[in-house]
Structure formats: structure tokens, C-alpha cells
Amino acid sequence: MGGPIEKESGRKRKANVQEARASLGQSEVYHAYVADRSTKIEFSEDEATHLLHSHNDALVITLKIANAKVHRILVNEGSSADIISLTTYKAMDLGEKVLKSSPAPLIGFGGERVIPEGIIELPVTFGSGPKSITKMVDFLVVNYTSSYNAILGRPTIHMLRAIPSTYHQSMKFPTPGGVEEIKGEQ
């Protein structure tokens, strides 16, 4: 699923894409998004020079969630929910915050059903300095074993109008102060 329809090598597909870009006069821009008529978000090849290549790393970032610095947050465009592990939630020691009930179970990649402990709305700060923004995010609190403390899914990626790039190991999004970038933990 998701592979090429015809039997074409990866090298040939890449050559075809480069040829098409050249014919259109495009440079090495990987993602472009216009947040409003004046904000453009781009990734260039130069921005990936500091990375260990060739990598297949997922985009994993650090964010401030409810004033706690939380490492190992997976940015997952394939996830339809924002998730925080029960262990991470308890370690944040948020006091008497009450979890709201969750309407439905989650269906995992392997088809397993996981019942969330509940939902909690928490402030999340994206970025640092003058371009940082804080948004309220509804996290499903899930008792699961994972190498990630939280998963940032499509709801928050779309709310931020963010463009994540695993190749560049960063996520960019528009803010009132301009485009902010959060680099991955590669």
C-alpha cells in the first residue's frame, strides 16, 4: 500500500521529480505554505546540512507543557489525536486537575483498542523567545508503553498551521512575530 503503481526505481522517481522541478523553475523547496498573504514557510536543502545523513528518523521535539519541559514528543501527521502518556501526566504533578471522560477508544496501528484514561486540556508553548506561542491542547491521557512521552497529532499540527519535515528534522509554523521553527532532537 502507498507504493508506486508502476515498477519504477526510487532513483528514477527522484530523477523525474528533479526534472519536473527544473522545468517549472523551482529550487530545492520541500514544503511551502502560505499562512496569510504575506507569510511563506519553506525548507531548503541547506537547512538539512547539520543533520546526520542518511537518516530515517521520526521528528521528535521538546515542548513546554503546563510549565513542564517535556522531551521525546513525537510529531505524527498520521495520528488523529494528541496523546500524553499516563506516566508523563502523573510526573507533571498537576495537582487536582480532573480528567474529562473520553468518548471512544483509540485504535492502534496493529488494530488493538486502547481505552484512554480521559482527556485533559493543557497549555503548550511552541518555540522560544519572541516568536513563541502558547495554545491550549486537548490531550488524551493513555496508559501505554512507548519510547515517546507524548504524540502531537493532526489536531494540533493543523491548529498551528504547522509544516513538519522529518527530512529537515524541524517543524515550522506562522506566529504574529513571523515564522517560528522547532528543531528535532536528532
N, C-alpha and C positions, 0 to 999 in steps of 0.2 A: 504494500500500500504506500502511496505517496512517491513512488519511484518514477523513473522515466517510462513513457509509453513505448518508445522505440528503443532498440538496443544501441545506445549511444554512450560512448565512454565519458567519464567525468571531464577528462581533458578536452574532448571535443565540445561538450556543452559549454565549458568555460570559454573556449575559443570563440564559439558562436555568440556568447553574451558580450565578450570584449569587442567583437566585430560589430555587433549591433550598436553598442555604446559609441564606438568610434564613428559609425555612420551618422549617428544623431548628434555628434559633437559633445558627448557627455564625458566628464572627467571621472575619476575614481570616487564617486559619491555613492555611499552604500544605502543610506536612508535619507529621505528628505521629507520634512513635514512642515506645513505652514500653520502655525498656531493662530495667527491672525494675519492680516495682510503684510505685516512688517517683520514677523518672526519666522526665521527659517532654521531648521535643525538639520545638520549634516554630520556625517562621519567621513573622514578621509583616510587614505592608506597611511599617511604619516602618523596618524593618531594610534596606529597599532604597532609602531616600531619598537616600543618599550616592552612589548609582551614576549613571553616565551613562546616561540613558534616551533613547530606547528602544534596547536592545541585544539582540543575539542571540549574545552571547559565550559561548564554552565556559568551563567552570570550570577555570582554570589556577592552580596553587598552587606554593608553595615549601616544601620539606621538608628536614630533615637526614637524609641517607642515609649511613651509615657515617662519621659525623662530618664530612661534606662538605655544605655548603649547596647544594642543587640547585634551580635555578629552572626555570620552564616545565615543570611536571609536569601533564599533562592528567588530570583526573578523568573517567573514561569508564565509565559504567554499562553501555555496550554491549560492553566488552572482557571477554573471558573469561580474560584473563591480565594479570599485572603485567609490564610491559616496561621495560627500560632500554636506551638506545642503546649500541652498542659504543663510540662516541666518548666518551660521558659516562662509561661504565665505565672506559675507559682513562685519562681525565682525572682520575678519582678516585684513581689511583695506589695501589691496594690491595695492592701487593706480589705475593706468590706465591699468592694465593687461586686455587684451581683450579676451573674451571667444571665442573659435572656435565653429563653429556650430556643432551640434550633428547629426549624420547620421540617427538615428532611435529612436523611443520612447522606454521606458522601460516598461516591463510587470511585474506588481507586483504580489505578492503571491496570491491575490484574483482575478487576471486576469485584474485588472484595468491598463489602459495605462497612463503613465506619460511622458510628453514631457520635456526633460532636457532643462535647460536654455542655456547650452553649455558645452564645455569641457575646462578644464584648466590644464596645466602641472605645478606641484608644487614640490619643493624639500621636501622630507620627511626623517627625521632622525630616524632610528630604533636603539633603545638601547641607552646606555650612556657609557661614558668612552672610553677606548682604543679599545673596540670591536665594537663600534657603526659604522654604515654605513649610508650614505645618498644616496638615489636613487630618480630619477625623476619619478613621478607618474602622470598619466593622470586621473583626477577626472571628473566624470560627475557632474555638478552642478545642483541640483534638488531642486525645491521649494516643500518641503514636510514637514509634521509634524511627528516628531519621537522623541523618547527619546534619540536617538543617533545623534551626530554631524556629523559623517562620518561612512562609511562602507568600510572596507578593504576586497575586494573580491578576487576571484581566480587569476586575473591577477597579483596582487602584491604578493600574497602568493606564487605563482609559481615562479615569478621573484626572490624572496628572497630564494627560495627553503626552505621555512619555514614549520615547523611542528607545527600546533596549537593543543592544547589539552584543551578542556573545562573541563575535569575531573581535570586536574592539574592546571587549570587557568593560563596557560602560553603558550607562543609561542617561539620556539627555531629555530635558523637558523645559517648557517655557515657564517663566515666572515674570512678575511685574518688573523685576530688575534685569531681565534678559534670560538667556538660556543657561540653565544650571546643568552640571554634569556630576554624576556619582560614578566613581570608578569601582570596578570589581576587585575582589580580594585575591586575584590570581597569584 
